[in-house]
Amino acid sequence: MIRRLWIGLLTGLLAGLLMAGMASALGGNLTINDSENANVSVTVNTNTMVDITPAVFSWTNVDPGGVGDNNSEANNYYALQVENIGSHNITHVWFNATYPTSSPFGVGSTANTNTGNYVVLSKPTQNNTLINNRTLFHQTLNSTYRFINRAEYNNTRGLVYVTDPEGNLPTDNSRFWYGRFRNASTEYFWMVNITDGSCENNEFFIGDAPHTKTTTGSVDFSTCAAGLSNGPVANPGVSDCRWGTFTNNSIVGGASAGTTYGYAEVNVSGEHYCVVIANCSRLFFSRWNRDFPFNLCNSPYSEYAWNSTTDGPLTPGDSFVMGIKVRVPYGIYEGTSNQGYITAIVNDV
């Protein structure tokens, strides 16, 4: 060991002497007699570009009704970074997410699943102490995660314990379309009045108490209170629910002519969402998607992930963070769900 140590020291000394001699030979002591500058001019094109990193998230061993966070994410990722890699200030950033085109429940396989429908995001204060402290990050943001644009579908099998707004038990399926907002281990029943054959301008009902493994939740919609944006009552029970009317905003021209939409700003047990019904075929609960018609709802029901009005412009080379998790509902078939994705969209108006 001693011999090796000395050999190392002698080798280092010799190398240092050689480098010193080389520096001298290369002109370290040369006298400068003249110099001249050459101008360099570069014009950068205007490009609005954005990057999301990491590019892949993968959660494993998540139970039905469970939440996938960094503990079950394959690489322990707990957030995504959105960076302006272009040359122009970005004004707004928002997201959209893939979703199943038909109900994934009661199918007996993963055929109709789509993982984009599980994703929830949260926008933290852009504070390096918070962002770089994983424990503090989760503690601070745990109750602020919301879906991008979760899709829900009509219940295909009648439920004998749900009473409709007209007092029918079970619900009259010819007059009311109903299902659940599945939020991991909590599920909130909702109903839509279809008595006139339409949905986009009719009444929407939402339960205040969640259906869980141990509680029935709000399942009697015969005496709902008015006001979808009102918060739920304290300690809600079986008959505590609220109702309001969708605002019709159907597309009358263009490539999507004939698509009918209705929207409403809804407080779901303290979580604010823009709820959109599309063609009486699916219901969306959206927070981070500002595409039409979700952009018709106001904050805090529909929000930009980055908004220059409050955050300032997202300048080239700058970035921000969004917390990310997945909320897997009860009743999802075992195994690997069909891969989905989320997309960051930006503008520079």
VOBA-1610 file (N, C-alpha, C; in pm, whole numbers, padded with zeros to 5 digits, always signed):
BEGIN
Met+00082-00120+00000Met+00000+00000+00000Met+00087+00126+00000Ile+00195+00123+00082Ile+00282+00241+00090Ile+00349+00265-00045Arg+00396+00155-00108Arg+00462+00168-00237Arg+00367+00227-00341Arg+00246+00180-00343Arg+00148+00234-00438Arg+00123+00383-00415Leu+00114+00421-00290Leu+00091+00561-00259Leu+00205+00648-00312Trp+00324+00607-00293Trp+00438+00684-00341Trp+00444+00688-00492Ile+00417+00575-00553Ile+00417+00574-00699Ile+00315+00675-00751Gly+00202+00679-00691Gly+00100+00775-00732Gly+00146+00918-00718Leu+00215+00949-00608Leu+00262+01085-00587Leu+00369+01124-00687Leu+00466+01031-00714Leu+00572+01061-00809Leu+00516+01081-00949Thr+00416+00996-00986Thr+00353+01009-01117Thr+00284+01145-01130Gly+00219+01189-01027Gly+00152+01319-01029Gly+00251+01433-01042Leu+00367+01420-00973Leu+00468+01525-00981Leu+00525+01536-01121Leu+00560+01421-01181Leu+00613+01420-01316Leu+00514+01479-01415Ala+00386+01440-01402Ala+00284+01493-01492Ala+00272+01644-01480Gly+00283+01694-01359Gly+00274+01837-01339Gly+00389+01912-01404Leu+00513+01855-01393Leu+00628+01919-01455Leu+00618+01919-01607Leu+00569+01805-01664Leu+00551+01796-01807Leu+00449+01897-01857Met+00336+01911-01787Met+00233+02005-01827Met+00283+02149-01823Ala+00365+02178-01722Ala+00420+02313-01710Ala+00510+02343-01829Gly+00595+02244-01868Gly+00682+02263-01984Gly+00604+02279-02111Met+00494+02201-02124Met+00411+02209-02244Met+00345+02346-02255Ala+00298+02397-02143Ala+00234+02529-02145Ala+00331+02635-02194Ser+00456+02624-02149Ser+00557+02720-02193Ser+00584+02709-02342Ala+00591+02581-02389Ala+00619+02558-02531Ala+00506+02608-02619Leu+00380+02609-02567Leu+00266+02651-02648Leu+00247+02802-02650Gly+00329+02871-02584Gly+00323+03016-02595Gly+00276+03086-02470Gly+00289+03024-02358Gly+00247+03087-02234Gly+00318+03218-02207Asn+00440+03232-02259Asn+00518+03353-02232Asn+00531+03442-02356Leu+00446+03417-02460Leu+00455+03497-02581Leu+00411+03641-02558Thr+00468+03732-02628Thr+00432+03874-02621Thr+00327+03904-02727Ile+00214+03967-02687Ile+00107+04003-02781Ile+00139+04137-02842Asn+00147+04138-02976Asn+00178+04262-03047Asn+00057+04331-03107Asp-00052+04251-03129Asp-00170+04310-03192Asp-00290+04218-03171Ser-00409+04269-03186Ser-00532+04188-03179Ser-00642+04258-03256Glu-00741+04181-03299Glu-00853+04238-03371Glu-00977+04152-03346Asn-01096+04213-03335Asn-01221+04142-03308Asn-01294+04110-03438Ala-01367+03999-03435Ala-01458+03964-03544Ala-01599+03964-03489Asn-01689+04040-03544Asn-01827+04047-03495Asn-01904+03919-03527Val-01983+03873-03431Val-02068+03754-03447Val-02213+03798-03430Ser-02296+03771-03527Ser-02437+03811-03523Ser-02526+03689-03545Val-02622+03670-03455Val-02715+03558-03464Val-02857+03609-03444Thr-02948+03572-03532Thr-03090+03604-03516Thr-03166+03475-03491Val-03235+03469-03378Val-03308+03348-03338Val-03453+03358-03385Asn-03499+03256-03451Asn-03637+03253-03497Asn-03734+03252-03379Thr-03852+03303-03402Thr-03958+03299-03301Thr-04025+03162-03305Asn-04009+03087-03198Asn-04071+02955-03186Asn-04129+02939-03048Thr-04253+02897-03042Thr-04317+02865-02915Thr-04312+02715-02897Met-04236+02670-02797Met-04213+02526-02778Met-04217+02494-02629Val-04260+02372-02599Val-04268+02330-02459Val-04221+02186-02447Asp-04167+02153-02331Asp-04118+02018-02305Asp-04170+01971-02169Ile-04214+01844-02164Ile-04253+01783-02037Ile-04150+01677-02002Thr-04098+01682-01881Thr-04005+01582-01832Thr-04046+01544-01690Pro-04044+01415-01656Pro-04010+01299-01736Pro-04112+01274-01849Ala-04068+01195-01947Ala-04156+01164-02060Ala-04243+01043-02032Val-04209+00965-01929Val-04283+00842-01897Val-04304+00832-01747Phe-04427+00803-01707Phe-04460+00770-01568Phe-04520+00630-01567Ser-04485+00551-01467Ser-04536+00414-01460Ser-04562+00376-01315Trp-04689+00357-01281Trp-04725+00316-01146Trp-04754+00167-01142Thr-04703+00100-01039Thr-04722-00044-01024Thr-04784-00075-00888Asn-04855-00187-00884Asn-04911-00239-00758Asn-05003-00139-00687Val-05088-00073-00765Val-05187+00019-00708Val-05317-00058-00688Asp-05371-00053-00568Asp-05496-00124-00538Asp-05616-00052-00599Pro-05723-00126-00631Pro-05849-00060-00670Pro-05893+00033-00557Gly-05931+00155-00594Gly-05965+00253-00492Gly-05844+00318-00429Gly-05727+00296-00488Gly-05603+00346-00429Gly-05544+00462-00506Val-05439+00518-00448Val-05369+00632-00507Val-05226+00591-00539Gly-05183+00617-00661Gly-05044+00593-00699Gly-04966+00722-00686Asp-04868+00725-00594Asp-04781+00841-00580Asp-04638+00797-00606Asn-04539+00870-00557Asn-04401+00835-00589Asn-04360+00702-00527Asn-04430+00655-00424Asn-04395+00528-00362Asn-04426+00409-00452Ser-04522+00426-00544Ser-04556+00317-00635Ser-04523+00350-00780Glu-04460+00466-00803Glu-04416+00502-00937Glu-04280+00438-00960Ala-04261+00379-01076Ala-04144+00295-01102Ala-04011+00365-01073Asn-04003+00496-01101Asn-03878+00570-01081Asn-03884+00667-00963Asn-03988+00653-00882Asn-04011+00742-00769Asn-04038+00886-00810Tyr-04079+00908-00935Tyr-04115+01043-00978Tyr-04241+01088-00903Tyr-04243+01214-00865Tyr-04359+01266-00794Tyr-04411+01397-00854Ala-04346+01441-00962Ala-04386+01566-01025Ala-04335+01567-01168Leu-04390+01657-01247Leu-04341+01677-01383Leu-04296+01821-01398Gln-04197+01841-01485Gln-04142+01973-01511Gln-04188+02019-01650Val-04247+02136-01656Val-04288+02194-01784Val-04193+02309-01814Glu-04118+02296-01925Glu-04014+02394-01957Glu-04040+02462-02091Asn-04019+02591-02093Asn-04025+02668-02217Asn-03892+02650-02290Ile-03889+02564-02392Ile-03766+02539-02467Ile-03763+02620-02597Gly-03860+02707-02616Gly-03866+02790-02735Gly-03794+02921-02716Ser-03831+03020-02796Ser-03765+03150-02793Ser-03863+03264-02766His-03985+03228-02728His-04091+03329-02712His-04159+03308-02577Asn-04200+03417-02514Asn-04271+03406-02387Asn-04402+03329-02404Ile-04430+03241-02309Ile-04554+03164-02309Ile-04652+03231-02214Thr-04775+03246-02260Thr-04878+03314-02183Thr-04958+03217-02096His-05002+03107-02156His-05084+03009-02084His-05033+02867-02110Val-05047+02783-02008Val-05023+02640-02022Val-05142+02567-01963Trp-05194+02469-02036Trp-05299+02384-01982Trp-05277+02242-02033Phe-05359+02149-01988Phe-05341+02009-02020Phe-05469+01949-02077Asn-05454+01841-02148Asn-05566+01751-02169Asn-05517+01609-02152Ala-05608+01517-02130Ala-05574+01378-02100Ala-05662+01284-02181Thr-05606+01171-02218Thr-05685+01069-02286Thr-05783+01006-02188Tyr-05887+00944-02241Tyr-05990+00883-02157Tyr-06056+00769-02235Pro-06121+00677-02166Pro-06187+00567-02237Pro-06306+00617-02317Thr-06329+00558-02432Thr-06440+00601-02518Thr-06571+00532-02482Ser-06565+00437-02390Ser-06686+00374-02334Ser-06651+00328-02193Ser-06750+00292-02116Ser-06728+00260-01975Ser-06637+00138-01958Pro-06535+00149-01872Pro-06446+00037-01846Pro-06496-00058-01738Phe-06615-00029-01683Phe-06668-00108-01571Phe-06765-00215-01619Gly-06758-00331-01555Gly-06847-00441-01590Gly-06814-00505-01723Val-06686-00492-01767Val-06645-00545-01897Val-06577-00681-01884Gly-06508-00702-01772Gly-06439-00830-01752Gly-06303-00836-01816Ser-06246-00722-01853Ser-06112-00714-01909Ser-06066-00570-01899Thr-05942-00546-01944Thr-05889-00409-01945Thr-05920-00337-02076Ala-06005-00395-02159Ala-06027-00346-02296Ala-06063-00198-02302Asn-06146-00149-02211Asn-06194-00011-02220Asn-06120+00085-02128Thr-06015+00038-02062Thr-05943+00125-01968Thr-05852+00222-02042Asn-05818+00331-01975Asn-05722+00428-02029Asn-05661+00503-01911Thr-05530+00492-01895Thr-05465+00546-01777Thr-05468+00699-01769Gly-05488+00767-01883Gly-05499+00912-01877Gly-05616+00956-01791Asn-05715+00870-01778Asn-05835+00903-01700Asn-05811+00894-01550Tyr-05695+00840-01509Tyr-05662+00828-01367Tyr-05582+00947-01314Val-05526+01027-01404Val-05425+01126-01365Val-05486+01247-01295Val-05424+01285-01184Val-05458+01410-01115Val-05330+01494-01103Leu-05346+01625-01115Leu-05234+01718-01107Leu-05260+01822-00999Ser-05153+01879-00948Ser-05164+01988-00852Ser-05055+02089-00881Lys-05089+02217-00872Lys-04990+02322-00896Lys-04939+02376-00763Pro-04811+02349-00732Pro-04757+02401-00606Pro-04711+02545-00621Thr-04685+02609-00510Thr-04613+02735-00514Thr-04476+02707-00573Gln-04435+02788-00671Gln-04307+02762-00738Gln-04192+02806-00647Asn-04171+02726-00543Asn-04073+02754-00439Asn-03974+02638-00435Asn-03846+02666-00455Asn-03747+02558-00464Asn-03739+02474-00338Thr-03757+02537-00221Thr-03753+02460-00097Thr-03864+02358-00094Leu-03983+02400-00138Leu-04098+02309-00142Leu-04078+02202-00249Ile-04039+02244-00369Ile-04028+02151-00481Ile-03920+02047-00458Asn-03810+02086-00395Asn-03697+01995-00377Asn-03708+01910-00251Asn-03809+01932-00171Asn-03830+01851-00051Asn-03951+01763-00076Arg-03927+01637-00108Arg-04034+01547-00149Arg-04141+01532-00041Thr-04097+01517+00084Thr-04193+01499+00194Thr-04280+01622+00212Leu-04218+01738+00214Leu-04292+01863+00229Leu-04385+01885+00110Phe-04338+01850-00008Phe-04417+01863-00130Phe-04548+01787-00116His-04541+01660-00074His-04662+01579-00061His-04751+01628+00053Gln-04690+01668+00163Gln-04770+01716+00274Gln-04847+01842+00237Thr-04784+01929+00161Thr-04845+02056+00124Thr-04954+02040+00019Leu-04932+01947-00077Leu-05022+01937-00192Leu-05124+01825-00183Asn-05119+01746-00078Asn-05197+01623-00074Asn-05345+01642-00103Ser-05403+01753-00061Ser-05548+01774-00077Ser-05582+01862-00197Thr-05484+01892-00283Thr-05510+01987-00391Thr-05500+01924-00530Tyr-05489+01792-00539Tyr-05482+01726-00669Tyr-05621+01719-00732Arg-05628+01748-00863Arg-05755+01745-00935Arg-05735+01678-01072Phe-05844+01621-01124Phe-05839+01556-01255Phe-05824+01659-01366Ile-05762+01615-01475Ile-05749+01701-01593Ile-05883+01709-01665Asn-05935+01595-01705Asn-06070+01588-01766Asn-06122+01445-01756Arg-06156+01406-01634Arg-06201+01269-01611Arg-06336+01245-01677Ala-06347+01135-01752Ala-06472+01098-01820Ala-06546+00993-01738Glu-06677+01011-01724Glu-06763+00913-01657Glu-06880+00880-01748Tyr-06936+00760-01728Tyr-07044+00712-01815Tyr-07166+00670-01734Asn-07276+00664-01803Asn-07402+00622-01743Asn-07388+00482-01685Asn-07453+00460-01571Asn-07454+00328-01510Asn-07531+00231-01600Thr-07467+00123-01641Thr-07532+00031-01734Thr-07627-00065-01664Arg-07606-00091-01538Arg-07694-00178-01463Arg-07767-00098-01356Gly-07897-00115-01346Gly-07975-00039-01249Gly-07933-00069-01106Leu-07938+00035-01021Leu-07903+00019-00880Leu-08030+00030-00796Val-08055-00071-00716Val-08182-00079-00643Val-08189+00017-00526Tyr-08078+00079-00489Tyr-08076+00164-00370Tyr-08071+00313-00401Val-08084+00352-00529Val-08076+00494-00567Val-08214+00546-00603Thr-08254+00656-00537Thr-08383+00719-00560Thr-08366+00841-00650Asp-08446+00852-00755Asp-08431+00964-00848Asp-08503+01088-00796Pro-08486+01205-00860Pro-08548+01329-00812Pro-08700+01327-00807Glu-08764+01235-00881Glu-08909+01224-00876Glu-08956+01124-00771Gly-08864+01069-00694Gly-08899+00979-00585Gly-08906+00832-00625Asn-08867+00798-00746Asn-08871+00658-00789Asn-08754+00579-00732Leu-08786+00465-00671Leu-08685+00374-00620Leu-08716+00233-00670Pro-08633+00176-00758Pro-08509+00234-00811Pro-08537+00343-00913Thr-08430+00403-00962Thr-08439+00516-01056Thr-08507+00476-01186Asp-08589+00566-01238Asp-08651+00547-01369Asp-08548+00581-01477Asn-08490+00478-01539Asn-08382+00499-01636Asn-08428+00568-01764Ser-08557+00572-01787Ser-08607+00640-01906Ser-08617+00790-01886Arg-08605+00834-01761Arg-08618+00976-01729Arg-08491+01038-01670Phe-08403+00952-01617Phe-08279+01003-01555Phe-08160+00916-01594Trp-08053+00984-01629Trp-07925+00923-01664Trp-07836+00941-01542Tyr-07775+00834-01489Tyr-07700+00851-01365Tyr-07576+00763-01360Gly-07483+00804-01276Gly-07357+00732-01261Gly-07282+00783-01139Arg-07149+00768-01141Arg-07068+00807-01027Arg-06945+00886-01073Phe-06907+00984-00993Phe-06778+01048-01008Phe-06682+00969-00921Arg-06598+00889-00986Arg-06510+00796-00915Arg-06377+00863-00885Asn-06354+00887-00757Asn-06238+00961-00711Asn-06159+00873-00614Ala-06095+00768-00670Ala-06024+00668-00590Ala-06124+00597-00498Ser-06105+00607-00366Ser-06189+00531-00273Ser-06321+00600-00240Thr-06345+00718-00298Thr-06472+00786-00277Thr-06545+00801-00411Glu-06674+00778-00409Glu-06756+00786-00530Glu-06880+00871-00500Tyr-06904+00969-00586Tyr-07018+01058-00566Tyr-07121+01033-00676Phe-07241+00995-00637Phe-07346+00969-00736Phe-07395+01102-00796Trp-07428+01097-00924Trp-07483+01211-00995Trp-07597+01165-01084Met-07681+01259-01124Met-07795+01230-01212Met-07816+01345-01310Val-07868+01310-01427Val-07902+01409-01530Val-08045+01383-01575Asn-08123+01489-01581Asn-08261+01480-01626Asn-08264+01466-01779Ile-08322+01356-01829Ile-08332+01337-01975Ile-08478+01320-02018Thr-08569+01376-01939Thr-08711+01354-01965Thr-08756+01408-02100Asp-08687+01511-02152Asp-08726+01565-02282Asp-08638+01512-02395Gly-08555+01412-02363Gly-08471+01351-02465Gly-08339+01422-02488Ser-08312+01527-02411Ser-08186+01599-02423Ser-08117+01603-02287Cys-07994+01652-02287Cys-07918+01661-02162Cys-07854+01797-02140Glu-07816+01861-02250Glu-07725+01975-02243Glu-07784+02100-02179Asn-07915+02104-02157Asn-07973+02221-02091Asn-08070+02180-01980Asn-08049+02059-01928Asn-08137+02007-01824Asn-08071+02008-01687Glu-08143+01956-01589Glu-08094+01960-01451Glu-07988+01853-01426Phe-07889+01895-01345Phe-07782+01804-01302Phe-07785+01797-01150Phe-07771+01677-01095Phe-07777+01655-00950Phe-07648+01586-00905Ile-07597+01627-00789Ile-07475+01566-00736Ile-07492+01539-00587Gly-07449+01421-00543Gly-07457+01386-00402Gly-07345+01449-00322Asp-07372+01478-00195Asp-07272+01540-00108Asp-07190+01438-00030Ala-07251+01326+00009Ala-07180+01225+00087Ala-07126+01117-00008Pro-07001+01077+00006Pro-06943+00979-00086Pro-06987+00837-00054His-06999+00758-00159His-07017+00614-00146His-06879+00552-00129Thr-06860+00474-00023Thr-06731+00409+00004Thr-06754+00262+00034Lys-06650+00193+00074Lys-06663+00052+00110Lys-06751+00033+00232Thr-06761+00136+00316Thr-06833+00122+00443Thr-06954+00213+00455Thr-06974+00309+00361Thr-07087+00401+00371Thr-07165+00404+00240Thr-07296+00421+00250Thr-07383+00423+00132Thr-07365+00550+00051Gly-07348+00662+00120Gly-07335+00789+00052Gly-07471+00850+00022Ser-07472+00962-00049Ser-07596+01031-00086Ser-07657+00960-00207Val-07769+00892-00184Val-07832+00813-00290Val-07979+00847-00308Asp-08031+00941-00227Asp-08171+00984-00240Asp-08172+01126-00296Phe-08213+01140-00424Phe-08208+01270-00492Phe-08344+01338-00497Ser-08436+01296-00411Ser-08572+01350-00417Ser-08588+01485-00349Thr-08491+01525-00266Thr-08504+01653-00194Thr-08374+01733-00201Cys-08312+01740-00316Cys-08185+01812-00329Cys-08202+01962-00314Ala-08099+02028-00260Ala-08099+02173-00247Ala-08044+02236-00374Ala-08090+02355-00405Ala-08042+02425-00525Ala-07903+02483-00501Gly-07820+02481-00607Gly-07688+02544-00598Gly-07573+02448-00615Leu-07528+02426-00738Leu-07419+02331-00763Leu-07285+02382-00713Ser-07267+02512-00707Ser-07139+02566-00662Ser-07132+02582-00511Asn-07242+02558-00442Asn-07242+02564-00296Asn-07165+02446-00240Gly-07102+02468-00127Gly-07033+02358-00062Gly-07131+02262+00001Pro-07087+02136+00023Pro-07176+02038+00088Pro-07204+02076+00233Val-07316+02029+00283Val-07351+02054+00423Val-07254+01976+00512Ala-07247+02016+00637Ala-07162+01944+00733Ala-07220+01805+00758Asn-07136+01707+00763Asn-07176+01569+00789Asn-07294+01526+00702Pro-07278+01531+00570Pro-07389+01497+00480Pro-07433+01352+00495Gly-07562+01329+00466Gly-07617+01195+00478Gly-07676+01145+00348Val-07763+01047+00358Val-07819+00976+00243Val-07895+01070+00150Ser-07965+01170+00203Ser-08050+01256+00120Ser-07991+01394+00096Asp-07863+01415+00126Asp-07801+01545+00106Asp-07739+01552-00035Cys-07791+01644-00114Cys-07746+01658-00252Cys-07783+01798-00300Arg-07729+01836-00418Arg-07756+01967-00475Arg-07788+01952-00623Trp-07852+02056-00677Trp-07887+02049-00819Trp-07875+02187-00883Gly-07862+02187-01013Gly-07858+02309-01093Gly-07882+02271-01238Thr-07874+02367-01326Thr-07905+02342-01467Thr-07782+02365-01554Phe-07757+02272-01645Phe-07649+02289-01741Phe-07676+02410-01830Thr-07570+02482-01863Thr-07579+02588-01964Thr-07549+02527-02100Asn-07641+02544-02193Asn-07625+02486-02326Asn-07524+02567-02406Asn-07423+02498-02460Asn-07329+02565-02549Asn-07291+02468-02660Ser-07387+02433-02742Ser-07367+02335-02848Ser-07295+02395-02967Ile-07222+02311-03039Ile-07153+02353-03161Ile-07251+02345-03276Val-07268+02456-03346Val-07367+02460-03454Val-07304+02459-03592Gly-07172+02471-03602Gly-07106+02472-03733Gly-06968+02413-03726Gly-06903+02400-03841Gly-06769+02347-03845Gly-06765+02196-03843Ala-06642+02143-03821Ala-06622+01999-03827Ala-06698+01924-03719Ser-06724+01991-03605Ser-06794+01926-03494Ser-06941+01963-03488Ala-06997+02009-03599Ala-07138+02048-03602Ala-07225+01932-03557Gly-07322+01962-03474Gly-07412+01859-03424Gly-07375+01809-03285Thr-07253+01840-03239Thr-07214+01802-03103Thr-07285+01893-03003Thr-07347+01833-02905Thr-07420+01911-02806Thr-07347+01904-02671Tyr-07326+02021-02613Tyr-07257+02032-02485Tyr-07342+02110-02386Gly-07331+02071-02261Gly-07382+02151-02152Gly-07275+02158-02045Tyr-07263+02271-01975Tyr-07159+02282-01873Tyr-07215+02344-01746Ala-07145+02316-01635Ala-07185+02372-01506Ala-07063+02376-01415Glu-07059+02475-01327Glu-06952+02486-01227Glu-07000+02415-01101Val-06927+02311-01061Val-06976+02220-00957Val-06873+02204-00846Asn-06919+02216-00724Asn-06839+02189-00605Asn-06870+02046-00561Val-06772+01958-00575Val-06789+01818-00535Val-06714+01797-00405Ser-06785+01810-00295Ser-06727+01792-00162Ser-06598+01872-00144Gly-06601+01997-00190Gly-06485+02084-00173Gly-06390+02087-00290Glu-06406+01996-00387Glu-06324+01997-00507Glu-06402+02063-00619His-06344+02167-00678His-06413+02245-00780His-06382+02191-00920Tyr-06487+02168-00998Tyr-06473+02114-01132Tyr-06567+02183-01229Cys-06522+02189-01354Cys-06611+02224-01464Cys-06669+02093-01515Val-06798+02073-01496Val-06864+01949-01539Val-06929+01973-01674Val-06895+01889-01769Val-06946+01904-01906Val-07012+01773-01948Ile-07132+01784-02004Ile-07198+01669-02061Ile-07193+01681-02214Ala-07158+01573-02281Ala-07138+01575-02426Ala-07229+01473-02492Asn-07321+01521-02573Asn-07410+01435-02653Asn-07484+01329-02573Cys-07511+01358-02447Cys-07579+01260-02360Cys-07507+01125-02361Ser-07376+01127-02384Ser-07302+01001-02390Ser-07194+00990-02285Arg-07141+01103-02241Arg-07037+01100-02137Arg-07036+01231-02061Leu-06985+01221-01937Leu-06978+01336-01847Leu-06833+01356-01809Phe-06784+01481-01816Phe-06646+01512-01782Phe-06640+01596-01655Phe-06540+01562-01571Phe-06506+01643-01455Phe-06367+01699-01481Ser-06359+01828-01513Ser-06234+01887-01559Ser-06189+02002-01470Arg-06058+02008-01447Arg-06000+02122-01375Arg-05887+02187-01455Trp-05800+02107-01519Trp-05680+02161-01582Trp-05688+02166-01735Asn-05803+02137-01791Asn-05819+02144-01936Asn-05896+02272-01971Arg-05835+02357-02052Arg-05899+02482-02090Arg-05946+02482-02235Asp-05948+02365-02297Asp-06006+02354-02430Asp-06157+02379-02422Phe-06218+02412-02535Phe-06364+02425-02539Phe-06427+02288-02513Pro-06536+02280-02435Pro-06608+02390-02370Pro-06568+02413-02225Phe-06458+02349-02179Phe-06417+02366-02040Phe-06376+02510-02011Asn-06331+02582-02114Asn-06290+02721-02096Asn-06406+02813-02064Leu-06529+02763-02076Leu-06646+02845-02045Leu-06668+02858-01894Cys-06607+02769-01817Cys-06616+02777-01672Cys-06509+02871-01617Asn-06538+02932-01506Asn-06446+03028-01443Asn-06359+02960-01338Ser-06252+03030-01300Ser-06169+02983-01188Ser-06251+02995-01059Pro-06240+02901-00963Pro-06145+02791-00958Pro-06195+02660-01019Tyr-06305+02665-01093Tyr-06362+02542-01149Tyr-06284+02493-01271Ser-06226+02586-01344Ser-06141+02552-01458Ser-06023+02648-01456Glu-05900+02594-01460Glu-05783+02679-01443Glu-05671+02644-01540Tyr-05590+02744-01572Tyr-05465+02720-01642Tyr-05362+02668-01542Ala-05275+02579-01590Ala-05163+02536-01508Ala-05063+02650-01492Trp-05051+02733-01597Trp-04969+02854-01590Trp-05047+02966-01657Asn-05059+03077-01587Asn-05137+03190-01637Asn-05055+03317-01617Ser-05016+03381-01726Ser-04930+03498-01716Ser-04994+03613-01639Thr-05126+03614-01632Thr-05195+03720-01558Thr-05157+03718-01411Thr-05140+03599-01356Thr-05105+03585-01214Thr-04962+03539-01193Asp-04907+03463-01289Asp-04775+03405-01272Asp-04666+03481-01347Gly-04706+03575-01434Gly-04610+03638-01523Gly-04582+03546-01642Pro-04518+03595-01746Pro-04491+03510-01861Pro-04393+03399-01826Leu-04412+03283-01888Leu-04315+03175-01875Leu-04208+03201-01981Thr-04095+03253-01938Thr-03992+03299-02030Thr-03908+03184-02084Pro-03845+03202-02200Pro-03760+03097-02257Pro-03654+03050-02157Gly-03643+02919-02143Gly-03546+02862-02050Gly-03599+02844-01909Asp-03715+02901-01879Asp-03774+02887-01745Asp-03871+02767-01746Ser-03906+02724-01627Ser-03993+02606-01615Ser-04076+02616-01488Phe-04174+02530-01477Phe-04252+02518-01353Phe-04288+02372-01330Val-04338+02344-01212Val-04361+02207-01167Val-04508+02183-01141Met-04556+02064-01175Met-04690+02019-01137Met-04677+01885-01066Gly-04737+01874-00948Gly-04741+01745-00882Gly-04831+01649-00960Ile-04797+01521-00961Ile-04874+01423-01037Ile-04896+01296-00956Lys-05016+01244-00965Lys-05053+01115-00904Lys-05156+01049-00994Val-05191+00926-00961Val-05305+00862-01025Val-05402+00815-00917Arg-05529+00832-00945Arg-05635+00783-00857Arg-05709+00673-00932Val-05692+00552-00886Val-05751+00436-00952Val-05884+00403-00884Pro-05994+00402-00958Pro-06124+00377-00895Pro-06145+00230-00860Tyr-06245+00206-00779Tyr-06289+00068-00756Tyr-06346+00011-00886Gly-06335-00120-00900Gly-06400-00187-01012Gly-06322-00188-01141Ile-06193-00150-01137Ile-06108-00158-01256Ile-06046-00297-01264Tyr-06051-00357-01383Tyr-06002-00493-01400Tyr-05851-00501-01372Glu-05810-00616-01316Glu-05670-00636-01277Glu-05574-00632-01397Gly-05446-00616-01366Gly-05344-00616-01469Gly-05311-00475-01516Thr-05247-00468-01630Thr-05201-00340-01684Thr-05312-00272-01764Ser-05352-00155-01719Ser-05453-00077-01792Ser-05393-00026-01923Asn-05480+00000-02020Asn-05433+00053-02148Asn-05361+00185-02129Gln-05248+00199-02196Gln-05165+00318-02179Gln-05235+00442-02232Gly-05234+00546-02152Gly-05286+00675-02194Gly-05176+00779-02185Tyr-05210+00903-02208Tyr-05110+01008-02198Tyr-05176+01141-02167Ile-05095+01233-02119Ile-05140+01370-02096Ile-05059+01462-02186Thr-05118+01573-02226Thr-05055+01665-02319Thr-05054+01806-02260Ala-04938+01870-02264Ala-04929+02011-02226Ala-04951+02096-02350Ile-05039+02194-02340Ile-05071+02283-02451Ile-05040+02426-02409Val-04980+02503-02499Val-04941+02640-02464Val-04988+02738-02571Asn-04997+02863-02532Asn-05016+02969-02631Asn-04935+03092-02591Asp-04923+03187-02681Asp-04841+03305-02656Asp-04914+03434-02691Val-05047+03431-02672Val-05125+03550-02706Val-05101+03660-02602
//
